[in-house]
Amino acid sequence: MKYAYILGLLFFFGTKIYGAENYFFTPCERLFPFRWAKSEIERFDYLKQRISDKPDFSQIAGIHGASLETLVKLIETGVIGRDAVASETTNLIFFYPTDHEFNSIKAPDGDAWGNETSFTREEALDAASGYSRLSAVQHFFLSELHLRPDVPELYRRSAALVGLLSTPQILDRAMKNDISVESGVDYKTFNEHLQFFEGIGLSRNRLISTLAQSQRKRKGVIIGFSEEIYRLKVSWGGSPINDPEGLRLHIPPEGLSIKAVKSITLLGDEEKNYFETRPLE
């Protein structure tokens, strides 16, 4: 007991020195809670009823790559895009149009949704799948390390690490402490982000092993939206070739209602397992 108290004091003062108390959240059972509110169970059932092996493009306006944590937040709050993260793109979500009529539709700001470089449905699905995987890995990485996703610096740096170590081969080299200029990774940037996380008390080994675990466990989800999204302000990121993030939807402060979700495609076993057991009220 005495040693636990001493370790607690060391951690407390260590976080005060580095300011790390602003970076960590208290672990909780939100992802798999023992009891759910009635409204949460209703949202869980609503999403489960919309799960399909692939998006039904005849029923949706477009797709968004996301993570299991995004769906959990959606179940908890009933909206998407509000207070989820505090990155440079807070209240923006990346969206891939799949409705071939969208070129003629006007957004509320008067700009046309369409662009001379639009997506085919195959391009949209491929781009959304890639983006959802990166998002899923990053969100699981943050969650496992108890790092707050609403802190811009943490979100930016974790996204950078996930991007730099995005392949099993590079990740394997990182685990062997074999990241160098010759490895094809931006060595200076990699070390800069690594040193930041080490500075708030996370060891290199823990960071790399958690990232490896994140890549194994999470593959992401694809959300299909209804034409409800046409009422939102938009900005165009480019084609899936020169900007895989695509169209940006500007989510209002109150968030985008769960009712705008028309389909859910689960890309990994962990994501599928989450919906296998109905929660208890």
C-alpha positions in Angstrom: 0.0 0.0 0.0 2.9 2.3 0.9 4.6 1.7 -2.4 1.3 2.3 -4.3 1.0 5.7 -2.5 4.6 6.7 -3.4 4.1 5.7 -7.1 0.9 7.7 -7.1 2.7 10.8 -5.8 5.5 10.3 -8.4 2.9 10.1 -11.2 1.1 13.2 -9.8 4.1 15.3 -9.6 5.5 14.0 -12.9 2.3 15.0 -14.7 2.5 18.4 -13.0 6.0 18.9 -14.3 5.1 18.0 -17.9 1.6 19.3 -17.8 0.4 15.8 -18.7 -2.7 16.0 -16.5 -4.2 17.9 -19.4 -3.6 15.0 -21.8 -5.0 11.9 -20.0 -8.5 10.9 -19.2 -9.7 8.6 -16.4 -10.3 5.1 -17.9 -13.9 4.1 -17.9 -16.2 1.4 -19.3 -17.9 3.6 -21.9 -17.0 1.4 -24.8 -18.6 -1.7 -23.2 -20.7 -0.4 -20.2 -22.5 -2.8 -17.9 -25.7 -0.8 -18.1 -27.0 1.5 -20.8 -29.7 4.2 -20.7 -32.9 3.4 -22.6 -32.0 6.1 -25.2 -28.6 4.5 -25.8 -30.1 1.1 -26.4 -32.6 2.6 -28.9 -29.7 4.2 -30.8 -27.7 1.0 -30.6 -30.7 -0.9 -32.1 -31.1 1.9 -34.7 -27.5 1.5 -36.0 -27.6 -2.3 -35.8 -30.7 -2.4 -38.0 -28.7 -0.5 -40.6 -25.6 -2.8 -40.8 -24.9 -4.2 -44.2 -21.9 -5.9 -45.9 -21.5 -3.0 -48.2 -23.2 0.4 -48.7 -26.4 0.4 -50.7 -25.6 3.3 -53.0 -29.2 3.5 -54.2 -30.2 4.6 -50.6 -27.5 7.0 -49.7 -26.0 10.3 -50.7 -22.5 9.4 -49.8 -20.1 7.8 -47.3 -17.9 8.7 -44.4 -15.0 6.6 -43.1 -15.0 6.4 -39.3 -14.1 4.3 -36.2 -15.9 2.2 -33.7 -15.3 5.0 -31.2 -17.2 7.3 -33.5 -20.2 4.9 -33.4 -19.9 4.7 -29.6 -20.0 8.5 -29.3 -23.0 8.5 -31.7 -24.8 5.9 -29.5 -24.0 8.0 -26.4 -25.0 11.4 -27.7 -27.3 10.8 -30.7 -25.2 13.0 -33.0 -22.1 12.9 -35.0 -19.4 15.5 -35.3 -19.9 17.4 -32.0 -17.1 17.5 -29.5 -15.6 14.3 -30.8 -12.1 15.7 -31.3 -10.4 19.0 -31.2 -8.2 18.8 -34.3 -7.7 21.6 -36.8 -10.9 20.2 -38.5 -13.2 20.3 -35.5 -16.8 20.2 -36.6 -15.8 19.0 -40.1 -16.1 15.5 -41.3 -14.7 14.1 -44.6 -17.3 12.8 -47.0 -17.3 11.0 -50.3 -20.3 11.7 -52.5 -21.8 8.7 -54.2 -25.1 10.2 -55.5 -24.5 11.0 -59.2 -27.1 13.7 -59.0 -25.1 15.7 -56.4 -23.5 18.0 -59.0 -26.7 19.8 -59.6 -27.5 20.3 -55.9 -26.9 23.6 -54.2 -25.5 23.8 -50.7 -27.0 26.4 -48.2 -24.1 28.8 -48.9 -25.0 28.9 -52.6 -22.0 26.9 -53.8 -22.6 23.9 -55.9 -21.8 20.6 -54.3 -20.4 19.4 -57.6 -16.9 19.7 -58.8 -15.2 19.0 -62.1 -13.4 16.2 -60.4 -16.0 14.0 -58.8 -15.8 10.4 -57.4 -16.9 7.2 -58.9 -18.6 4.9 -56.4 -15.6 2.6 -56.5 -13.2 5.5 -55.8 -15.4 6.7 -53.0 -15.5 3.3 -51.3 -11.8 2.7 -51.7 -11.0 6.2 -50.3 -13.5 5.9 -47.4 -12.1 2.4 -46.5 -8.6 3.7 -46.3 -9.5 6.8 -44.3 -11.6 4.7 -41.9 -8.7 2.4 -41.2 -6.4 5.3 -40.3 -9.1 6.8 -38.2 -9.9 3.5 -36.4 -6.2 2.9 -35.6 -5.7 6.4 -34.3 -8.8 6.4 -32.1 -8.1 3.0 -30.6 -4.5 4.1 -30.0 -5.6 7.2 -28.1 -8.2 5.2 -26.1 -5.8 2.5 -25.1 -3.3 5.0 -23.8 -6.0 7.0 -22.1 -5.2 10.0 -24.1 -7.8 12.7 -24.6 -9.0 13.0 -28.2 -10.3 16.5 -27.6 -6.8 17.9 -27.2 -5.6 19.3 -30.6 -1.9 18.5 -30.1 -2.5 14.9 -29.0 -4.8 14.4 -32.0 -2.4 15.9 -34.5 0.6 14.0 -33.1 -1.2 10.7 -32.9 -2.4 11.1 -36.4 1.2 11.8 -37.6 2.5 8.6 -35.9 -0.3 6.5 -37.3 0.5 7.9 -40.8 4.3 7.4 -40.4 4.0 3.8 -39.2 1.1 2.8 -41.4 2.5 -0.5 -42.8 3.4 -3.7 -40.9 6.9 -3.6 -42.3 7.7 -0.1 -41.0 6.0 -0.9 -37.7 8.2 -4.0 -37.3 11.3 -1.9 -37.9 10.1 0.6 -35.3 9.6 -2.2 -32.7 13.2 -3.3 -33.4 14.3 0.4 -33.0 15.4 0.3 -36.6 13.8 3.5 -37.9 16.4 5.5 -39.8 16.7 7.8 -42.7 17.1 4.8 -45.0 13.9 3.2 -43.8 11.8 5.6 -45.9 10.2 7.2 -42.9 10.6 10.9 -42.1 13.1 10.2 -39.3 13.2 13.7 -37.9 9.4 14.0 -37.7 9.1 10.5 -36.2 11.5 11.3 -33.4 9.9 14.7 -32.7 6.5 13.1 -32.1 8.0 10.2 -30.2 9.9 12.5 -27.9 6.7 14.5 -27.2 4.9 11.3 -26.0 7.9 10.2 -24.0 7.9 13.6 -22.4 4.4 13.1 -21.0 5.3 9.7 -19.5 4.7 7.2 -22.3 7.7 4.9 -23.2 8.7 4.2 -26.7 8.0 0.5 -26.3 4.5 1.2 -25.0 3.8 3.6 -27.9 4.9 1.2 -30.6 3.3 -1.9 -29.1 0.0 -0.1 -28.7 0.2 1.1 -32.3 0.8 -2.5 -33.4 -2.2 -3.7 -31.3 -4.3 -0.9 -32.8 -3.4 -2.0 -36.4 -4.3 -5.6 -35.6 -7.6 -4.9 -33.8 -9.3 -2.1 -35.7 -10.3 -1.8 -39.3 -12.9 0.9 -39.2 -16.5 1.5 -40.3 -18.2 3.2 -43.2 -21.2 5.3 -42.5 -23.7 6.0 -45.3 -25.6 9.3 -45.0 -29.0 10.2 -46.3 -29.8 13.3 -48.4 -30.1 15.1 -45.0 -26.5 16.1 -45.5 -27.4 18.3 -48.5 -28.5 21.0 -46.1 -25.0 21.4 -44.8 -22.3 23.8 -45.8 -19.6 22.1 -47.8 -16.0 22.7 -49.0 -14.2 20.6 -51.5 -10.9 19.0 -50.8 -10.2 17.6 -54.3 -10.2 14.3 -56.1 -9.4 11.0 -54.3 -6.1 11.0 -56.2 -4.7 14.3 -55.0 -6.8 14.6 -51.8 -8.2 11.4 -50.4 -10.1 13.3 -47.7 -12.6 14.5 -50.4 -15.5 16.7 -49.5 -15.7 18.4 -46.1 -19.1 18.6 -44.4 -19.5 21.5 -42.0 -21.3 20.0 -39.0 -23.5 22.5 -37.1 -22.7 23.1 -33.4 -25.6 20.8 -32.3 -24.1 18.0 -34.4 -25.6 15.9 -37.2 -28.5 13.7 -36.0 -28.2 9.9 -36.0 -31.3 10.0 -38.2 -29.0 11.0 -41.1 -27.3 7.6 -40.9 -28.8 5.2 -43.5 -26.2 2.4 -43.5 -23.3 1.1 -41.4 -20.6 -1.2 -42.9 -18.3 -2.8 -40.3 -14.8 -3.6 -41.7 -13.2 -5.6 -38.9 -14.0 -8.4 -36.4 -13.7 -6.1 -33.4 -16.3 -3.7 -34.9 -18.6 -6.6 -35.8 -18.2 -8.1 -32.3 -19.4 -4.9 -30.7 -22.8 -5.3 -32.2 -23.2 -9.0 -31.5 -24.5 -8.6 -27.9 -27.4 -6.3 -27.2 -26.6 -4.1 -24.1 -28.5 -4.3 -20.8 -30.7 -1.5 -19.7 
